[in-house]
Amino acid sequence: MNPQTTQPPTAAALPPKTVKPGAAGRRGDGGRRSEVRLLARLGHVALAVWAVIVIVPILWTFLASFKNTTEIFSSPWTLPAELRFENYARAWNKANVGRYFLNSVIVVTCSTFGTMLFGSMAAYVLARYKFWGNRAVYYLFVSGLAFPVFLALVPLFFVVKNLGLLDTHTGLVLVYMAYSLPFTVFFLTAFFKTLPMSVAEAGMIDGCSHTRLFFQVMLPMAKPGLISVGIFNIIGQWAQYQLPLVLLSNAKDKWVLTQGIADISVNAGYEADWSGLFAALTIAILPMIVVYAIFQRQIQSGLTSGAVK
């Protein structure tokens, strides 16, 4: 009698594999988490590279402002042998940076105040009041964001000249306001829409006029947005060069800081006063860094508040 041979079980006879519930989901979640971690690392690397690109030139300019011309060219990447504050005194007095700085402060202060006043009023009306042509006016403001400044320099020159405002701070302030209003209205319109309507209705019930409601109720509530857009306007107008170059070309005593630094840069090639040039650059850069550092929390708060409704 032949012994019975044992046959291996077939695939059909094998018991089905049991899959624990949620295992596939966990594997998918793990893959997504690893993807997020990878993207986060890449984002951190990109931010680090961007920080180096921005910080290194500023730091180098600051260090070069304390060197003399020989040190700047012979050992550009070393620390200054001594702190030469006379470079700042020479730039402030001899190169007239002090006068240009004061002119910039006057122009930027007046233009920012006017931009914020008229921009906030226009944005509030466009955000809160429904009337015929509301969207058309809003899109007309927004279209100004896409209009390059240099395309309007020639007609702008003749308009300002015909108004008798050429080579005056008044003409420059009005032009700054005109070019800052589109962004201001665009930003603040979205911000005013996030404010609760119940507060405005309560103010109207208590007898507030539209003007009083805006200035005493809604404007204080919009403080984070006003600070954010105000800082952006200050930085943009402080660094403006094209418009002052065209509108203040023949009035050197009314030049702003960017024009003065450009003039120093041209003269530095002949007088070899590179340390004075870097001192002037530092004087121009530091105020904006300080302003942004002081108001950075308000800027972030204003941006995030206006992002959602």
Secondary structure, DSSP 4 states (H G I P E B T S, - for coil): -PPPPPPPPPTTTSPPPPPPTTHHHHHHHHHHHHHHHHHHHHHHHHHHHHHHHHHHHHHHHHHHTTS-HHHHHH-TTSPPSS--THHHHHHHHTT-HHHHHHHHHHHHHHHHHHHHHHHHHHHHHHHH---TTHHHHHHHHHHGGGS-GGGGHHHHHHHHHHTT-TTSHHHHHHHHHHHHHHHHHHHHHHHHHHS-HHHHHHHHHTT--HHHHIIIIIHHHTHHHHHHHHHHHHHHHHT--HHHHHHSTT-GGG--HHHHHHHHHHHHHHH--HHHHHHHHHHHHHHHHHHHHHHHHHHHHHHHHTT--
